[in-house]
Amino acid sequence: MATTAGPDTVSGWAVRRPGPMASGPLTAVRRPAPEAGPGALLLRVEACGVCRTDLHLAEGDLPPHRPSTVPGHEIVGRVIATGEAVTAFRAGDRAGGAWLRGTCGVCRYCRAGHENLCPASRYTGWDADGGFADTALVPADFAYPLPDGEDAAHLAPLLCAGIIGYRALRRSALPLGGRLGIYGFGASAHLAAQVALAEGATVHVLTRSARARELALDLGASSAGEAYDRPPEPLDSAILFAPVGDLVPVALEALDRAGTLAVAGIHLTDIPSLHYQRHLFNERNLRSVTANTRQDGREFLATAARIGIRVTVSPYPLSRAPQALTDLAADRVQGAAVLTP
């Protein structure tokens, strides 16, 4: 095992009793530092993005997979130690840990290139402790090499918000030069929009946040309206980032013939009844987005570097993790919230 001087303990936040943020679901914890076992990287965390999935875990929308888990799956860190058989990383390297942290590798989904659908898949901050801490353990096979010269806080949101936004964009089947509607404009949306714009799309943003509408226009969106508004033209594709089921029929009705709506969240409130003629006829398509593959991650990180993606960040010290999640729940975060130990 290659190593540098590592900590004896890990300090961070864990979800003790899921519930509304006002109930204080996060508890400060200090634990013995884990060892980098076979195939693992031990990272000193430089930054960790705050994802809406972390909020769903804290508030109980997603049932906990294990008690008192440290959330956080947009981890940027320096390798402190590497476990046996790790060859792609060494101590001192910068690496990223993301949501998907393990699959079986042998099921029919894994063999077909759909590892995000693996029934045995495991997730950082849900099945194992994540990055709301000063140290994190990440499987090397699911880690991403990251550039040394970039600011850690601006890299962190790329590791989930960026990757899942990229997969949602691909799932939306946006044609070349097409018209894309984006519902909700937080961390994922503001990154996916830039990829779509770089590829020649016309982007219309619909969100309840006035500040998010300003950001959308600043990034190059052709229009920015309220969440339930009708876009100024029929859409070829749409992505629903807001976890609001009521917006599904709204977005479907905004689609042109043969258009596709991709629902990007891991959690969504109930979808109301759909009217076949208004919402689905003329071969409109409704798709879900389930996690991402490592190939999605590699493709997106390469694309982000190539187009010079602009990451809008709202930084918080690690000590204010509960406030970051509270602000996210209240739509007070501009772009992506990021914790810095």
C-alpha positions in Angstrom: 0.0 0.0 0.0 1.4 3.4 -1.1 0.8 6.1 1.5 1.5 9.5 2.8 0.9 10.8 6.3 -2.8 10.2 6.9 -5.2 11.2 9.7 -6.1 9.0 12.7 -9.7 10.2 12.6 -12.3 11.4 10.2 -14.5 14.4 11.0 -17.7 15.1 9.1 -21.5 14.9 9.1 -23.8 11.8 9.1 -27.5 11.3 8.6 -28.7 10.0 12.0 -32.5 10.5 11.8 -33.8 11.4 8.4 -36.4 14.1 8.4 -37.0 17.7 7.3 -34.0 19.9 7.6 -35.6 21.9 10.4 -35.5 18.7 12.5 -31.7 18.5 12.2 -31.1 15.2 10.4 -27.3 15.8 10.1 -25.1 15.1 13.2 -21.4 16.0 13.5 -19.3 12.9 13.8 -15.7 11.9 14.5 -14.7 8.4 13.6 -11.5 6.3 13.2 -10.0 6.9 9.8 -10.6 3.9 7.4 -7.7 2.0 5.8 -7.4 1.8 2.0 -8.2 -1.9 1.5 -7.7 -3.8 -1.7 -8.7 -1.7 -4.8 -9.4 1.4 -2.7 -8.2 5.0 -2.5 -8.1 7.0 0.7 -8.7 10.6 -0.1 -8.0 13.8 1.8 -11.1 15.7 0.7 -10.5 19.1 -0.9 -14.1 19.8 -1.8 -17.5 18.0 -2.0 -20.5 19.1 -4.0 -23.9 19.2 -2.4 -26.4 17.3 -4.5 -30.2 17.2 -4.3 -29.8 13.5 -3.7 -28.0 14.3 -0.5 -31.1 16.3 0.5 -33.4 13.5 -0.4 -31.3 11.1 1.8 -31.2 13.6 4.7 -34.9 14.2 4.6 -35.9 10.6 4.1 -37.3 10.8 0.5 -34.8 8.0 -0.1 -34.7 5.3 2.6 -31.3 4.9 4.2 -29.4 1.8 3.2 -27.3 1.8 6.4 -27.5 3.8 9.6 -25.6 7.0 10.3 -24.1 7.3 6.8 -21.9 10.3 5.7 -23.6 11.7 2.6 -21.8 13.4 -0.3 -20.8 11.9 -3.7 -19.1 14.8 -5.6 -15.7 14.3 -4.0 -12.5 16.0 -5.0 -9.5 14.9 -3.0 -5.8 14.0 -2.9 -4.8 10.4 -2.6 -3.4 9.7 0.9 -3.1 5.9 0.5 -3.8 3.2 -2.1 -4.8 -0.3 -1.5 -3.4 -3.5 -2.9 -3.6 -3.9 -6.7 -4.3 -0.2 -7.4 -2.1 0.9 -10.3 -4.0 3.9 -11.9 -3.4 6.2 -8.9 -0.6 6.9 -6.4 -0.2 9.0 -3.3 -0.5 12.7 -4.1 -2.7 12.3 -7.1 -5.9 14.2 -7.4 -8.9 12.0 -7.8 -12.7 12.2 -7.9 -15.3 10.0 -6.2 -18.8 10.0 -7.7 -22.3 8.5 -7.0 -21.7 5.1 -8.6 -19.2 3.2 -6.6 -19.7 -0.4 -7.4 -21.4 -2.9 -9.7 -21.2 -6.7 -10.0 -19.7 -6.5 -13.5 -21.2 -9.8 -14.6 -25.0 -9.4 -14.8 -26.7 -8.9 -18.2 -26.9 -5.1 -17.6 -23.2 -4.8 -16.9 -22.3 -6.9 -19.8 -24.5 -4.8 -22.1 -22.9 -1.5 -21.1 -25.8 -0.6 -18.8 -24.0 -0.8 -15.4 -26.1 2.0 -14.0 -29.0 -0.6 -14.0 -27.0 -3.3 -12.2 -29.2 -4.8 -9.4 -26.1 -5.0 -7.2 -25.0 -1.4 -7.8 -23.7 0.6 -4.8 -23.6 4.3 -4.2 -21.3 6.7 -2.4 -23.0 8.4 0.5 -25.9 5.9 0.5 -24.3 2.4 0.7 -21.0 3.8 2.1 -19.7 6.9 3.7 -19.2 9.9 1.3 -17.6 13.2 1.2 -19.3 15.4 3.8 -16.1 14.8 5.7 -12.4 15.6 5.6 -11.4 12.1 4.5 -13.2 9.6 2.2 -12.6 6.1 0.9 -13.3 5.6 -2.8 -13.0 2.4 -5.0 -10.2 3.0 -7.5 -12.1 1.4 -10.4 -14.9 4.0 -10.0 -12.7 7.0 -9.3 -11.8 9.7 -11.9 -8.4 11.3 -12.4 -8.7 15.0 -12.1 -6.4 17.9 -13.2 -4.1 19.5 -10.7 -4.5 23.0 -12.0 -8.2 23.5 -11.5 -10.0 24.8 -8.4 -11.3 21.9 -6.4 -14.6 23.6 -5.6 -15.3 24.1 -9.3 -14.4 20.5 -10.1 -16.7 18.9 -7.5 -20.1 19.6 -9.1 -18.9 18.0 -12.4 -18.7 14.6 -10.6 -22.5 14.2 -10.3 -24.4 17.3 -11.3 -22.4 17.4 -14.5 -22.3 13.7 -15.2 -26.0 13.0 -14.6 -26.9 16.2 -16.4 -24.9 14.9 -19.4 -26.7 11.5 -19.3 -30.1 13.3 -19.0 -29.2 15.3 -22.1 -28.3 12.2 -24.0 -31.5 10.5 -22.8 -33.5 13.4 -24.1 -32.5 12.5 -27.6 -31.9 16.1 -28.5 -31.4 16.3 -32.3 -28.5 18.3 -33.8 -29.4 22.0 -33.6 -32.6 21.1 -31.7 -34.8 23.0 -29.3 -34.3 22.0 -25.7 -36.5 22.9 -22.7 -34.9 22.7 -19.2 -37.3 22.6 -16.2 -35.5 23.6 -13.0 -32.1 25.3 -13.2 -29.8 24.2 -10.4 -26.4 22.5 -10.4 -27.1 19.8 -13.0 -29.2 22.0 -15.3 -26.7 24.9 -15.6 -24.0 22.4 -16.7 -26.2 20.4 -19.1 -27.3 23.6 -20.7 -23.8 24.6 -21.5 -23.1 21.2 -23.2 -26.3 21.6 -25.3 -25.4 25.2 -26.2 -21.9 24.2 -27.3 -23.5 21.5 -29.5 -25.7 24.1 -31.3 -29.0 23.7 -29.5 -31.5 26.5 -28.7 -32.2 26.3 -24.9 -35.3 27.5 -23.1 -35.2 27.4 -19.3 -38.3 27.3 -17.1 -37.8 27.7 -13.4 -39.4 29.4 -10.4 -36.1 31.0 -9.3 -35.6 34.6 -10.6 -31.8 34.3 -9.9 -31.7 31.0 -11.8 -33.4 32.6 -14.8 -30.8 35.4 -14.8 -28.0 32.8 -14.7 -29.7 30.9 -17.6 -29.8 34.0 -19.8 -26.2 34.9 -18.8 -25.1 31.4 -19.9 -26.8 31.8 -23.3 -30.3 30.5 -23.0 -32.7 32.0 -25.6 -35.4 32.4 -23.0 -36.1 32.0 -19.3 -39.6 31.8 -17.9 -41.5 30.6 -14.8 -41.6 26.9 -14.3 -45.2 26.4 -15.5 -44.9 28.8 -18.5 -45.2 27.7 -22.0 -41.8 28.0 -23.9 -41.8 30.4 -26.9 -41.6 27.5 -29.4 -42.4 23.8 -29.5 -39.5 21.7 -28.0 -37.7 18.8 -29.6 -36.5 17.6 -26.2 -36.9 18.5 -22.6 -35.2 17.6 -19.3 -37.0 17.8 -16.0 -34.4 18.5 -13.2 -36.9 19.8 -10.6 -38.2 16.9 -8.5 -41.8 18.0 -9.1 -44.1 15.4 -10.7 -46.7 18.2 -11.6 -44.3 19.4 -14.2 -44.3 16.2 -16.2 -47.5 16.9 -18.1 -46.5 20.5 -18.5 -43.2 19.5 -20.2 -44.9 16.8 -22.3 -47.5 19.3 -23.6 -44.6 21.6 -24.6 -43.0 19.0 -26.8 -43.3 19.0 -30.6 -44.3 15.7 -32.4 -41.8 12.9 -31.6 -40.3 15.0 -28.8 -38.7 13.4 -25.8 -38.9 14.3 -22.1 -36.1 12.9 -19.8 -36.8 13.0 -16.0 -33.4 13.4 -14.4 -34.0 13.0 -10.7 -33.6 10.0 -8.5 -36.8 11.1 -6.6 -39.9 12.7 -8.0 -43.2 13.6 -6.4 -46.3 11.9 -7.8 -47.1 12.5 -11.5 -50.7 13.5 -12.1 -52.9 11.8 -14.6 -51.8 12.2 -18.2 -54.2 13.0 -21.1 -53.2 10.7 -24.0 -54.0 13.2 -26.8 -52.4 16.3 -25.1 -49.4 14.7 -23.5 -48.4 11.4 -25.3 -50.0 11.3 -28.7 -47.9 12.1 -31.9 -45.2 9.8 -30.5 -44.0 11.9 -27.7 -41.6 10.0 -25.4 -41.2 9.9 -21.6 -37.9 8.6 -20.2 -36.4 8.2 -16.8 -32.7 8.6 -16.0 -31.2 6.1 -13.6 -27.7 7.0 -12.3 -24.9 7.0 -14.8 -22.2 4.7 -16.2 -18.5 5.3 -15.9 -18.4 5.9 -19.6 -20.8 8.8 -19.1 -18.4 10.2 -16.6 -15.4 9.9 -18.9 -17.3 11.5 -21.8 -18.6 14.3 -19.8 -15.4 15.3 -18.1 -13.6 15.3 -21.5 -16.4 17.5 -22.9 -16.3 19.9 -20.0 -12.6 20.4 -20.5 -13.0 20.8 -24.2 -15.7 23.5 -24.1 -14.4 25.2 -21.0 -17.5 24.7 -19.0 -18.4 27.4 -16.5 -19.3 26.1 -13.0 -21.3 28.5 -10.8 -20.5 27.7 -7.2 -22.0 28.7 -3.8 -19.2 27.7 -1.3 -19.8 26.6 2.3 -17.3 25.5 4.9 -17.8 21.9 5.9 -18.9 23.1 9.3 -22.0 24.6 7.6 -23.2 21.5 5.8 -26.6 21.6 7.4 -27.1 25.1 6.2 -26.0 24.2 2.7 -28.7 21.5 2.5 -31.3 23.9 4.1 -30.5 26.5 1.5 -30.8 23.9 -1.3 -34.2 22.8 0.0 -35.3 26.4 -0.1 -33.9 27.1 -3.6 -31.5 29.6 -2.2 -28.4 28.1 -3.9 -27.1 29.7 -7.1 -25.6 27.0 -9.3 -24.0 24.3 -7.1 -23.4 24.3 -3.4 -19.9 23.0 -2.5 -18.4 22.1 0.9 -14.7 22.8 1.6 -13.1 21.2 4.6 
